């Protein structure tokens, strides 16, 4: 997946299957990206990917949220399992330390 964010934009990327690994590259722009797994995540629960960097998440999920304070292009690669997304918790069902606090 190749995507772009508008200024102060938030995108949700939904996967048809549960991921095994997600790689996000912020090598196309000059602004930082923030990646998180709950729409209400605080800054403490967001992973910042600086311009020119990339980050690999070894994570089982069916959705990822990406935001930025400025317009930025990014690339996202995901390894998928054979598990359908219906077997994952919906993000709004998860809350607490490490998720929304």
Helices and strands as residue ranges (DSSP letters): E 2-5, E 10-14, E 17-26, E 33-36, G 43-45, E 47-49, E 53-57, E 63-68, E 72-84, G 85-87, G 91-93
